[in-house]
Amino acid sequence: MTPSRGTYAGQLGPWHYVVSAVGIPPRSAAMKLIFVAYGIAWISIAFGLASRSEWAWRAMLIAAIATLWYLPVGTIFGVLQLVGLLWIRRTALTNVRS
């Protein structure tokens, strides 16, 4: 989505520089497919985490780290997610030790 008004009207976020640098046109069907696949993966991982699957915590950690490049929104949410994951891990370890 791009803003329709204001200073940045019609412009993509800073993430488009990263995507362009690796050779993917930011508005291409390939990039849209990547975002859809990534969203499906996030939803799958979230269900795995909610059902306490063994693989889900590590998968969510990888997904959160992989989101950091998506400036600025992905970076903010990625950091928040990393903090949440580390808090979950610390809480789980504290409960095991008690």
C-alpha positions as semicolon CSV with decimal commas, in nm:
position;residue;x (nm);y (nm);z (nm)
1;M;0,000;0,000;0,000
2;T;0,119;0,346;-0,077
3;P;-0,007;0,674;0,066
4;S;-0,241;0,861;-0,167
5;R;-0,183;1,202;-0,008
6;G;0,092;1,396;0,160
7;T;0,466;1,418;0,116
8;Y;0,507;1,048;0,040
9;A;0,207;1,009;-0,194
10;G;0,262;0,724;-0,439
11;Q;0,590;0,615;-0,278
12;L;0,677;0,282;-0,120
13;G;0,853;0,258;0,213
14;P;1,230;0,236;0,256
15;W;1,208;-0,145;0,223
16;H;1,186;-0,103;-0,154
17;Y;1,558;-0,015;-0,164
18;V;1,645;-0,353;-0,012
19;V;1,418;-0,542;-0,251
20;S;1,547;-0,351;-0,552
21;A;1,908;-0,415;-0,447
22;V;1,852;-0,791;-0,469
23;G;1,690;-0,757;-0,811
24;I;1,319;-0,784;-0,732
25;P;1,101;-0,504;-0,868
26;P;0,909;-0,378;-0,561
27;R;0,572;-0,358;-0,737
28;S;0,608;-0,687;-0,927
29;A;0,385;-0,991;-0,901
30;A;0,684;-1,178;-0,756
31;M;0,707;-0,934;-0,464
32;K;0,333;-0,953;-0,405
33;L;0,356;-1,333;-0,401
34;I;0,643;-1,314;-0,151
35;F;0,431;-1,098;0,081
36;V;0,133;-1,336;0,052
37;A;0,352;-1,641;0,120
38;Y;0,515;-1,465;0,413
39;G;0,174;-1,376;0,558
40;I;0,056;-1,737;0,527
41;A;0,375;-1,852;0,699
42;W;0,319;-1,602;0,984
43;I;-0,036;-1,724;1,036
44;S;0,079;-2,088;1,036
45;I;0,355;-2,013;1,285
46;A;0,112;-1,820;1,507
47;F;-0,121;-2,121;1,516
48;G;0,177;-2,342;1,599
49;L;0,282;-2,109;1,879
50;A;-0,074;-2,095;2,016
51;S;-0,092;-2,474;2,017
52;R;0,252;-2,495;2,184
53;S;0,413;-2,692;1,900
54;E;0,782;-2,762;1,958
55;W;0,892;-2,605;1,629
56;A;0,688;-2,285;1,662
57;W;0,906;-2,078;1,898
58;R;1,215;-2,117;1,680
59;A;1,013;-2,057;1,361
60;M;0,866;-1,738;1,511
61;L;1,214;-1,623;1,612
62;I;1,338;-1,671;1,255
63;A;1,030;-1,495;1,113
64;A;1,071;-1,201;1,352
65;I;1,437;-1,161;1,258
66;A;1,348;-1,188;0,890
67;T;1,098;-0,903;0,931
68;L;1,354;-0,652;1,061
69;W;1,448;-0,539;0,706
70;Y;1,092;-0,422;0,634
71;L;1,137;-0,060;0,741
72;P;0,976;0,097;0,936
73;V;0,671;-0,112;1,032
74;G;0,834;-0,454;1,010
75;T;1,131;-0,337;1,211
76;I;0,913;-0,211;1,494
77;F;0,695;-0,522;1,503
78;G;0,997;-0,751;1,461
79;V;1,167;-0,598;1,765
80;L;0,846;-0,618;1,969
81;Q;0,806;-0,979;1,869
82;L;1,164;-1,064;1,960
83;V;1,115;-0,908;2,303
84;G;0,791;-1,106;2,346
85;L;0,955;-1,431;2,239
86;L;1,244;-1,382;2,477
87;W;0,998;-1,302;2,756
88;I;0,804;-1,621;2,679
89;R;1,128;-1,823;2,682
90;R;1,243;-1,666;3,009
91;T;0,903;-1,724;3,171
92;A;0,900;-2,086;3,055
93;L;1,251;-2,147;3,191
94;T;1,161;-1,983;3,522
95;N;0,854;-2,207;3,555
96;V;1,058;-2,519;3,481
97;R;1,315;-2,430;3,749
98;S;1,051;-2,358;4,017
